[in-house]
Amino acid sequence: QVQLVESGGGLVQAGGSLRLSCVASGRALSTYTMAWFRQAPGKEREFVAKLRWNGSTPSYADSVKGRFTVSRDNAKNTGYLQMNSLKPEDTAVYYCAFGLRYTNPTNYWGQGTQVTVSS
């Protein structure tokens, strides 16, 4: 049984930074695409960023491009999302996901971690 556990969320002022981590257990996910999604109150879950199993082809939502960086350490079965220059509109619950398909990397989901950006 695969478990994904996110951490690193919290409260930060606008312009600040946070680094989210997603640790996978239960099986090695080194051949899976890793992705981050977020869901703000009253809104649908949206894509944030993703990365192929080998660290290639990073992709970002336009709203975070240039501010967020997705990375992974397959030896640790861990993914990361470095978030810089945070804005109040980045406030959401952030979820990591892993999947076999780059186009839809959602076989496994974490439970989410809250990120709150104050103005």
Secondary structure, 3 states (H helix, E strand, C coil): CCEEEEECCEEEECCCCEEEEEEEECCCCCCCEEEEEEECCCCCCEEEEEECCCCCCCEECCCCCCCEEEEEEHHHCEEEEEECCCCHHHCEEEEEEEECCCCCCCCEECCCEEEEEEC
